[in-house]
Amino acid sequence: MNEADRIQIDEQVRRAAYPIIAGKGATYYSIGSDVARMVDAILHEQRAILTICSRMDGLPDFFGVTMSLPHLVGGNGALATIPL
């Protein structure tokens, strides 16, 4: 990945909320819904596959980087990362 790609990704991430706000008026509804789902999975030991952010220490190119990936989530939090 070159610097131009990084700048483009950065710009897209920074501007991602604007179309959502234009359509719905806000972006916080999804956040509340997602947090409620995670809490439900943890409290009721549901062992659900959810996309969450976690620190990647097992990947050589991404050591210490926090990434959003599918994880198995249960009563003890993130139990396993689901490989892409």
PATI-70781 format. One record per atom (N, C-alpha, C, O): residue in one letter; x, y, z. Coordinates in pm, whole numbers, padded with zeros to 5 digits, always signed. Layout:
residues N
AXYZ ...
end
This chain:
residues 84
M+00086-00117+00000 M+00000+00000+00000 M+00090+00123+00000 M+00180+00136+00084 N+00066+00213-00094 N+00149+00333-00101 N+00081+00450-00028 N-00032+00437+00021 E+00149+00561-00022 E+00100+00677+00053 E-00030+00732-00006 E-00118+00776+00069 A-00044+00729-00138 A-00167+00778-00202 A-00287+00693-00160 A-00395+00746-00137 D-00267+00561-00151 D-00374+00471-00106 D-00413+00502+00039 D-00531+00506+00073 R-00315+00524+00123 R-00341+00555+00264 R-00419+00686+00278 R-00511+00695+00359 I-00382+00785+00200 I-00452+00914+00205 I-00596+00897+00159 I-00688+00954+00219 Q-00618+00818+00053 Q-00754+00795+00003 Q-00838+00722+00107 Q-00954+00759+00130 I-00783+00619+00170 I-00857+00544+00272 I-00889+00636+00390 I-01001+00635+00441 D-00793+00715+00433 D-00814+00809+00543 D-00927+00906+00511 D-01013+00932+00596 E-00929+00957+00392 E-01032+01053+00351 E-01170+00986+00347 E-01268+01045+00391 Q-01177+00864+00296 Q-01305+00792+00290 Q-01359+00763+00430 Q-01479+00775+00454 V-01271+00725+00522 V-01314+00696+00658 V-01364+00823+00726 V-01467+00822+00793 R-01293+00932+00709 R-01332+01059+00772 R-01465+01111+00720 R-01537+01180+00793 R-01499+01080+00597 R-01621+01133+00535 R-01735+01032+00528 R-01840+01062+00471 A-01718+00915+00585 A-01818+00808+00575 A-01950+00844+00642 A-02055+00799+00598 A-01947+00924+00746 A-02069+00955+00821 A-02161+01053+00748 A-02281+01054+00773 Y-02107+01134+00660 Y-02189+01239+00598 Y-02309+01186+00520 Y-02418+01241+00536 P-02295+01083+00436 P-02414+01031+00368 P-02517+00970+00465 P-02637+00977+00440 I-02469+00912+00574 I-02561+00855+00674 I-02638+00967+00743 I-02760+00957+00760 I-02568+01072+00781 I-02633+01186+00846 I-02734+01250+00751 I-02843+01288+00794 A-02699+01262+00624 A-02790+01321+00525 A-02917+01237+00512 A-03025+01292+00494 G-02904+01106+00520 G-03020+01019+00504 G-03102+00999+00630 G-03225+00993+00623 K-03037+00990+00746 K-03106+00958+00871 K-03109+01073+00970 K-03193+01076+01060 G-03018+01168+00954 G-03011+01279+01048 G-02913+01255+01162 G-02883+01346+01238 A-02861+01130+01175 A-02767+01099+01283 A-02697+00967+01252 A-02739+00892+01164 T-02589+00940+01325 T-02517+00814+01309 T-02518+00731+01438 T-02464+00620+01438 Y-02576+00781+01545 Y-02562+00714+01673 Y-02661+00601+01697 Y-02645+00528+01795 Y-02761+00582+01612 Y-02857+00474+01634 Y-02790+00337+01623 Y-02814+00249+01705 S-02708+00320+01524 S-02640+00192+01504 S-02545+00161+01619 S-02534+00045+01660 I-02477+00262+01670 I-02382+00240+01780 I-02455+00185+01902 I-02409+00088+01964 G-02568+00244+01938 G-02645+00197+02053 G-02695+00056+02033 G-02692-00025+02126 S-02742+00027+01914 S-02791-00107+01882 S-02679-00210+01889 S-02697-00319+01942 D-02562-00175+01836 D-02448-00267+01838 D-02399-00293+01980 D-02367-00407+02014 V-02393-00190+02062 V-02348-00207+02201 V-02448-00295+02277 V-02407-00382+02354 A-02577-00274+02254 A-02678-00357+02321 A-02663-00503+02280 A-02678-00592+02364 R-02634-00529+02154 R-02615-00667+02106 R-02493-00732+02171 R-02498-00848+02210 M-02383-00656+02182 M-02262-00709+02244 M-02286-00741+02392 M-02245-00846+02441 V-02352-00650+02463 V-02381-00671+02604 V-02469-00795+02622 V-02446-00876+02712 D-02569-00810+02536 D-02657-00927+02542 D-02578-01057+02522 D-02598-01154+02594 A-02488-01056+02423 A-02407-01176+02397 A-02318-01210+02516 A-02299-01328+02548 I-02263-01109+02580 I-02173-01131+02694 I-02251-01175+02818 I-02216-01273+02884 L-02358-01102+02850 L-02435-01132+02971 L-02503-01269+02966 L-02513-01337+03068 H-02549-01308+02848 H-02623-01433+02835 H-02540-01545+02774 H-02594-01647+02731 E-02407-01524+02770 E-02315-01628+02723 E-02363-01689+02591 E-02371-01811+02577 Q-02395-01601+02494 Q-02453-01648+02368 Q-02352-01698+02267 Q-02390-01767+02172 R-02225-01666+02284 R-02122-01709+02189 R-02162-01672+02046 R-02177-01758+01959 A-02179-01542+02024 A-02221-01489+01894 A-02100-01443+01814 A-01998-01404+01871 I-02111-01448+01683 I-02006-01394+01597 I-02043-01249+01567 I-02143-01222+01501 L-01960-01158+01617 L-01983-01014+01601 L-01855-00948+01549 L-01744-00993+01578 T-01872-00843+01473 T-01756-00768+01427 T-01721-00666+01535 T-01798-00574+01563 I-01603-00684+01594 I-01556-00592+01699 I-01410-00556+01670 I-01343-00621+01590 C-01364-00453+01738 C-01224-00412+01724 C-01142-00478+01834 C-01185-00486+01949 S-01025-00526+01797 S-00933-00581+01896 S-00790-00566+01844 S-00766-00550+01725 R-00698-00571+01938 R-00556-00557+01904 R-00505-00687+01843 R-00528-00795+01897 M-00438-00677+01730 M-00384-00792+01659 M-00238-00812+01698 M-00151-00736+01654 D-00210-00912+01780 D-00072-00939+01819 D-00018-01064+01752 D+00103-01089+01756 G-00105-01143+01690 G-00061-01268+01629 G-00029-01258+01481 G+00013-01357+01420 L-00047-01141+01421 L-00019-01124+01279 L+00109-01041+01263 L+00111-00925+01304 P+00213-01097+01203 P+00343-01028+01196 P+00336-00888+01134 P+00401-00796+01184 D+00260-00871+01027 D+00254-00740+00963 D+00166-00641+01036 D+00169-00521+01007 F+00086-00688+01132 F-00010-00602+01201 F+00005-00606+01353 F-00090-00575+01424 F+00121-00644+01403 F+00143-00656+01548 F+00110-00524+01617 F+00165-00419+01582 G+00022-00530+01715 G-00014-00412+01792 G-00115-00320+01727 G-00149-00216+01784 V-00164-00355+01609 V-00261-00273+01538 V-00402-00318+01578 V-00429-00438+01585 T-00490-00224+01604 T-00629-00257+01635 T-00708-00262+01505 T-00707-00167+01427 M-00776-00376+01484 M-00852-00396+01361 M-00993-00442+01394 M-01017-00505+01497 S-01086-00410+01306 S-01224-00453+01320 S-01242-00580+01237 S-01239-00577+01114 L-01262-00693+01307 L-01276-00824+01243 L-01385-00903+01313 L-01421-00873+01427 P-01439-01005+01246 P-01537-01092+01313 P-01470-01168+01428 P-01359-01220+01413 H-01537-01174+01541 H-01488-01247+01658 H-01601-01331+01716 H-01718-01297+01702 L-01565-01439+01781 L-01659-01514+01862 L-01662-01443+01997 L-01559-01433+02064 V-01779-01395+02038 V-01794-01318+02162 V-01885-01395+02256 V-01991-01442+02217 G-01840-01407+02381 G-01918-01477+02482 G-01904-01412+02618 G-01868-01295+02627 G-01932-01486+02720 G-01929-01435+02857 G-01794-01380+02900 G-01789-01295+02989 N-01687-01426+02841 N-01552-01378+02875 N-01500-01277+02774 N-01380-01250+02769 G-01589-01220+02693 G-01547-01120+02593 G-01514-01185+02460 G-01580-01281+02419 A-01411-01133+02393 A-01370-01186+02264 A-01298-01319+02287 A-01191-01321+02347 L-01356-01427+02239 L-01301-01560+02262 L-01206-01604+02151 L-01109-01674+02177 A-01235-01562+02026 A-01153-01601+01913 A-01178-01506+01796 A-01288-01453+01780 T-01074-01486+01717 T-01088-01408+01594 T-01122-01503+01480 T-01060-01608+01466 I-01220-01465+01401 I-01260-01545+01285 I-01176-01496+01166 I-01189-01380+01127 P-01091-01582+01109 P-01008-01536+00999 P-01090-01500+00875 P-01193-01562+00845 L-01042-01401+00805 L-01111-01360+00682 L-01084-01457+00571 L-01134-01439+00460 
end
